[in-house]
Amino acid sequence: MAAPAALLRHCPLLLPQDREGTAYEGFVTAQGRDFHIRIRLPKDFQLKNARIECSWHLKKILHGYRHILKQRLHSCPDLVSFMVELKTVLEIALKNTQDLHIPRPPEYYSCLVRDLEILGWNKVAYVDTGLATIKLKAEDSCGRQHLITLKLNAKYPTEPPDCLVDFPVQFAVSWMPQNSLIDIYNQFLAALESLKEFWDAMDEVDEQTWVLEPENPARAATTRRIAIGANISVNIEVDPRHPNMLPECYFLGADHAVNPLRMKLNDNMHLWDPEISLLQNLKDLLEIDFPSRAVIEKSDFAKDCGICYAYRLDGSAPDQVCDDPRCGQPFHQTCLYEWLQGLPSSRQSFNVIFGECPYCNKVRGSNENE
């Protein structure tokens, strides 16, 4: 399988190792240096379950950024986006590694301490011993807590610090040599308010419905898989810049259960009202009430996979359901595909394999890349 053109453009030395596009190996380049890396994607291409292996040198450089990269794996929609993020983080890490060996002039420390005093130490969540990494904390107007991590180089304040935030959109700082930390903090606060409606919408979904995935969503996460009923759910992708507009919706479940929901969504799409909340709009368009956290237990609709007998497999919940209304057994896509592959009676057409349900013998198909 040929590597996607966008991936070749950003990482020309990272090449696919199989026809399915689930294994890549090669080099990622930053500041003129090549670092060996190997990436293994699951069959469903969910980045959050990807396995990344790299040389000890690259691992050492990225050690302090592991939580950021893990967060990016959960929030990036595809491998190309993640590799762009990885290269950006690597550039920052390399620059900071080099800066550790550059003696910082006394003016750096006096300027930084002065800026921190002006900003207020009550806004500081963390400072490392070398005064090179600082975490600032802030509350948005709804009382949500947020952090911004600043990586300062030896030329501060002539050059701005690198800023790392848990945002669903890029955070770019406007900086002049006469600026200080308070300017970054104010831009951070403004960015928080610009995302207020997005987080309001996602918080309402998290608080009033049963979210199957992600289990512990980061502030950067734009997707939610919401339970509708037994083995029926909808995955929504919300635009953080326009959170009150109709999100992308993908239904999961048996065809007989989700087809009526798809039809209602298509028939009622024109009724979407940006003046009311995202959750209320979804209820109105689908003509349903989502299971309430207050009166229904998650176990009532979060059923284990009928093959591996577990609910979570590599972090993912079952996302395939037998179409027979009398059966309705859920499976992980990976488990079902491997099960059908092992049946001598199964047949395959391109990347879709057809075989009998392990529970009711109804013939069904499973796409390797679903």
N, C-alpha and C positions, 0 to 999 in steps of 0.2 A: 504494500500500500504506500503510495507516495505521501510525503509529509505535506500538510496544508501549506499553501503558499505563504500565508501570514506568518506561520511558524518558521519557515525557511528564511523569511525576510528578517525576522528578529533574532533567530538563533540558527544560522546556516550550518553550524557544526553539530547540531542535535538532530539525529536521524532516526527514523522508525526502524524497529528491529523485527516487526511482524506485520502481516498483511492486515490485521484488524486495527492497527494503530493504538494498541494498548501498551506497547513497550518502546521506549526511546532511550538512546544512549549517545553520548558524545561530549561536547564541551559547551559551556556557557562563557561568554566573553565579557569582561568588564575592565576598563582602564587598560586595554591592550593586553590583558592576561587571560589565558584560557584555563578553565577549571573543569575537571572531569565530573560528569553527573550522569545518573541513570534514573529513569522514571518508569514506574509500573502503574498503569491505570487499571481499575477494575473493569469488568466487562460492561458495566452500565455507565462507564466514563465519569462517575461521580468523583470530582477532584478531592472531596473531603476524605475519601478512602484511598487516595493515591499513596504509593510508597516511593519515597525519594531517597536515593543513596548517592553519596558524594565522597570525594577524596577527603582524607583527614585534614588537609590544609583548608579546603573550602568549609568543612564542618567547623573548624576552629574559628575561621573568620566570621561565620554566621551564628556562632554560639549564642551571642546576646540577642539575636533577632528571631529565635525559634518560635516564640509565641506570636510574633507578627506574621511570620510565614505560615504558621498553622491557621491563623485567622484568615489570611488571604486564600488559603486552600479552600476554606469553607465559603468564601464570598465570591471568588472569581467564577465566571460562568463557563470558562473553557481553559484549555491548556495554554493557548496563546496569551490570554490575559494574565494568567499566573506567571508565565515566563517573563513577561514585561515587568510585572511587579517584582519578581525575583531579581532581575537585573538591576532594577532601581534600588532595592534594598542592598544588593551586593555592592553597588557603587558607593552607597552611604557607608557601609561597613568598611570597605577598603579605605575610604577617605579618613574615617575615624581611626582605623588601625594605624595609618600613616601619621595621623596627627598625634598619636600617643608618643611618638618618638621626636616630635617637634617641641622643644622647650617653649613654654608659654611665658610671655613677658609679664612682669608685675602688673602692667596696665590692664592685661586681660582679667586678672583676678579682681583688681580694684574696681574695674568697670562692671564686671559681672555681679559682684557683691552689692555695689551701688544699685544696679538695676533690680536685683532681688529685693532690696530694702524698699525701693520705690513701689515695686509691684505688691509687696506684702508677703511676709513669710507664711502667713496663713493660707496662701494659695499654692504653696509648695508641698507636693506629696512625697518627693524623693530627690535627693542629690547624691551623686556618687562621690567617693573620696577625692577624685581628681578634679571635681567641678567641671566635668565634661559632659555629663548626662544629667538632665533635670526633667522631672515630671511635675507638671502643673495640674491642679484640679479645679474644676468649675462645675457649677450647677446651672442648668438651663432654667427657663422661666417656669417649667413644670416640676422642678426639683429633682430632675434626673442627674446623676453624677457622671462626669466625663473626665478623661485624662488626656493630656497631650504630652508626648515625650519629645524633648529637645536634645539633639546631639550637636554640641557646639564645637567648632574647630578653633585652632589657635589664632585665627585672624578675626575672631569676633571682637567688636561689632561691625568691622568693615564688611564681613560676609555674614549672611544670616545663618542661623542653625538649621539643620534638617529637622523637619517636623513630622512625627508619626502619630496618626489619630485613628480611632475606630469609627470611620465614616463610610457611608456607602458611595460617596463621591470623592473625587480628588480634592485635597486641601492644599491650595497654593498660597504662599505667603508673599505679600507685597512688602518690599524691604528697601530701605535707604541706609547708608552708613550711619546716619544720625539717629536711627531708630533704636529701640530698646525692647526688652522682654515685654513690657506693658503693651507695646504696639502689637506684638504677636498675640498676646492674651486677648486683646480687644478684638482682633480678627477672628480668633478662636470662638469668642462669645458670639460674634455676628454669624459665624458659620453654624453654630449650634442653633441659633434662632431660625436660620434659613431652613433647617432640617426638622423644625419643631412639628410641623404637620405630618411629616413622614413617620417620625417616632410616635406621635400621638396615635396614628392609624395602626402601627404595628403593635403598640402596647395594648390597644383595645382588643385586637385579635388575640394576643398572648393571654390576656386576662380573662376574656369571656368565652373563649373556645378551647378545645383540646387540640393543641399543635403537636402533630406527630413528628415533624422534622422542620428545622433542626431542634435538637433536644434543648440546648442552651444557646439560643440565638445571640450572636454578637450584634452590636449596634450597626455594624456594616452589612448585616444580612438583609437581603431584599426579598427573600422567598419564605413562604410558610406553606407547609402541608397541613391542612385543617381537616379534622375528622368530621364527616357528615353522618355516618351511620356505621353499622357493622360491615367492615371491609370496604367502605366507600369513603373517599376523601377527595379534596381538591387542592391542587398545588397552585399557589398564586405567586406571581412575580410582579412586585410593585415598583413603579418608577419613583425613585426618591425625590426627583425634582417636581413630579406631578402626582403626588400620592392620592389625590382625590379623583383621579381619572381611572377608568376601567383597567384593571391589571390583566396581564396574561393569565389565563386559567387553563389548567390541564387536569382532567378528572382521572382518578384511579379507582378501579373496581371492575366488577363484572359488567359486561355490555348491557345486560337487561336493566341494571341499576343505574348506570351512568348515562346511558343514551337519553333518557327523559330529562336529565339535568342539562346535558349539552343543548337539547332542543329549547328548554326554557331560557337558557342563557342567550342563545341566538335570537329567540323570539322577543325577549324583553330588553335586549341590549340598548335600545333607544330610550329606555326609561331611566338609565343611569343619571343620577343627580349629583353633580360635584359639590352641591351645597350641604349634603348630608354625609355621614361617615362612610368609609370604605366598607366596614362590616355590615352596616345597615343596608347599603346598596346591594351587597352580595345576597343578603337575606331576601330582599325585595325581588331581585332578578331571578333567583333560583326558587323563590316561593317556599322557603324552608326556614326552620330555626336550627342553628347549629347546636349540637349537644353542649349543655352547660356544665362548666366545671363544678358548679355549686350542687348539682343534683345527680350527676352521672359520673361513675368512676371510669377512669381511662381503660381499665381492663374490660369494660363492657363492649368495646369496639376495637381495642388493640389486641388482636389475636396473634398467637405464635404461628410461625411458618409450619406448614404441614409436612415438611421434609426434614428440616434441621431441628425442629421443635424449639426454636429460639425466636424471640421477638426481634432482637437486633443482631444483624450480621454485618460486621465491619462498620458499625454505626448506622446502618440503614434498616428501616422497618420493612415488612412485607409490602410489595407493591404490585403483585399479580394475584388475581382472584379467578377461581374456576367460574366459567360462565353459566353453569347449570344452577338454576335457582334453588334446587333441592340440595346442592352441595355448598357452593360459595366458600370453599376452603382457600385461605390466603397462602401465598408463597413468596419467598424472595425470588427475584428474577434470576439471580445466579443459581440458586438451588434448583429451580424448575428447569432451567436450560440444561444443567448437568444431568438431572434426572431423565429428561427426555432423550438426551444424547445416549444414555445407557440402555434405552429400550430397543430391543431388536426390531420391534414393529414400527418405530418412528421413521419418519421420512423428512427430508430437508429440501427446502426450496430457497436458493440463495442463502441468506443468513437467518431465515426463519425455519425452525424445526417444529414439526407437528407430531403429537403423540397423545397418549391417554393420560387423563388426570389420575394421579396416584390414589385418589379416594373414590371417584365415581365412574372412572373409565371413559368419561366424555372426552372426545378428541379436541385438543386445543393446540394453539401454536405459541411459541416463545421466540422472541427476537433476541439474538445474542447481544445486540447493542441497545436494547430498550433502556 
